[in-house]
Amino acid sequence: MAARHGRNGRITLDTSSAGNGSAVAISKKNKWSVDGSVDQVETTSFGDTTKTFVSGLPNNSGDFGGYWDDSDTAIYNAWGSSVARKFYLYPDFTNDAGTYYFTTAFVSLKAAGGVGEAVTFEGTWVGATSGAWVTS
């Protein structure tokens, strides 16, 4: 499999007011991450010759970011909502729309701006259900 450039990524999120709609592309975003790190719990005992560990559960969280789009007002429905939202991250939607990360997630958002810079819109998400990579 060839390496891919990140320019064709896409983030889709259920931005309906009740959180029960279809996921739609959120605009002007240019970065995302998925954190699937696994807790490693030390189990070293007296007399062991090396440290030992057992694996715990994987994380299911991440972030996304980009720029504010004043025409994309539906995203505000997810801001601080207590309803989990359908959430999809596509590494290369243009060339491989069948490969994506899916979960339902709670989303937190923040915006920032200043003199001499564009207004940014950053989000963090935590999984409400197990997340999974789907590959075509």
C-alpha positions in Angstrom: 0.0 0.0 0.0 1.3 3.4 -0.9 1.7 6.3 1.5 -1.0 9.0 1.3 -1.0 12.7 1.6 -3.3 14.2 4.3 -4.9 16.8 2.0 -7.8 14.5 1.1 -8.9 13.8 4.6 -12.5 14.4 5.7 -14.3 14.6 9.1 -18.0 13.9 9.3 -20.1 14.4 12.4 -23.8 14.2 13.2 -24.5 17.9 13.8 -28.3 17.6 14.0 -30.0 19.4 16.9 -31.1 16.1 18.6 -27.9 14.1 17.7 -29.9 11.5 15.8 -29.2 12.5 12.2 -26.7 11.5 9.6 -23.1 12.5 9.8 -22.2 15.4 7.5 -18.8 16.8 6.5 -17.6 19.6 8.7 -15.9 22.3 6.7 -12.6 24.1 6.9 -10.8 21.5 9.0 -7.3 20.5 8.2 -6.0 18.1 10.9 -7.2 15.2 13.0 -5.9 12.5 15.3 -7.0 9.3 16.8 -5.5 8.1 20.1 -5.8 4.4 20.5 -3.0 4.0 23.1 -3.4 1.1 25.5 -2.9 1.3 29.2 0.0 -0.9 30.3 -0.2 -1.9 34.0 2.9 -3.1 35.7 2.7 -6.6 37.3 6.3 -7.0 38.4 6.6 -9.3 41.4 9.4 -10.2 43.8 12.1 -12.3 42.2 11.2 -11.3 38.6 14.3 -10.6 36.4 12.5 -7.9 34.3 9.5 -5.8 34.7 6.3 -7.4 33.5 3.0 -5.8 32.3 -0.5 -6.6 31.3 -2.4 -4.6 28.7 -5.6 -2.8 29.7 -8.1 -1.2 27.4 -7.4 1.0 24.4 -8.2 4.7 24.4 -10.8 6.0 22.0 -10.3 9.7 21.7 -8.6 12.4 19.6 -8.9 15.8 18.2 -9.5 17.8 15.0 -8.9 21.4 14.0 -8.9 23.9 11.3 -10.6 27.2 10.6 -13.9 28.8 11.5 -16.5 28.7 8.7 -19.3 31.1 9.6 -21.7 29.3 7.2 -21.3 26.0 9.0 -23.6 26.8 11.9 -24.8 23.2 12.5 -21.5 22.4 14.3 -22.7 24.5 17.2 -25.3 21.7 18.0 -22.5 19.4 19.0 -20.8 22.0 21.2 -21.1 20.7 24.8 -24.0 18.3 23.9 -24.6 15.5 26.2 -25.7 13.3 23.3 -23.1 11.1 21.6 -22.7 11.8 17.9 -21.8 9.7 14.9 -18.2 10.5 14.1 -16.1 9.5 11.1 -12.5 10.3 10.2 -11.4 9.6 6.6 -7.6 9.7 6.0 -8.1 9.9 2.2 -11.8 10.4 1.2 -11.0 11.2 -2.4 -9.0 8.0 -3.2 -10.3 5.6 -0.6 -13.6 6.5 0.9 -14.0 2.9 2.2 -11.3 3.4 4.8 -12.3 5.4 7.9 -12.4 5.4 11.7 -15.9 5.3 13.2 -17.2 5.8 16.7 -20.0 7.7 18.4 -18.4 10.5 20.4 -18.9 13.4 22.7 -17.4 16.5 21.2 -15.9 19.6 22.9 -15.1 22.6 20.8 -13.1 25.8 21.2 -12.4 28.8 19.0 -9.5 31.2 19.0 -8.3 34.1 17.1 -6.2 37.2 17.2 -4.8 40.2 15.3 -2.8 38.9 12.4 -4.2 35.3 12.4 -7.3 33.5 11.1 -9.9 32.3 13.6 -9.4 28.7 14.4 -11.9 26.1 15.5 -10.5 23.1 17.5 -12.3 20.1 18.7 -11.6 17.2 21.0 -13.6 14.0 21.1 -14.0 11.0 23.4 -15.7 7.8 22.3 -19.1 6.9 23.8 -18.8 3.5 22.1 -15.9 1.4 20.9 -14.1 2.8 17.9 -12.9 0.8 15.0 -11.0 1.3 11.7 -13.0 0.1 8.7 -11.0 -0.8 5.6 -12.2 -1.4 2.1 
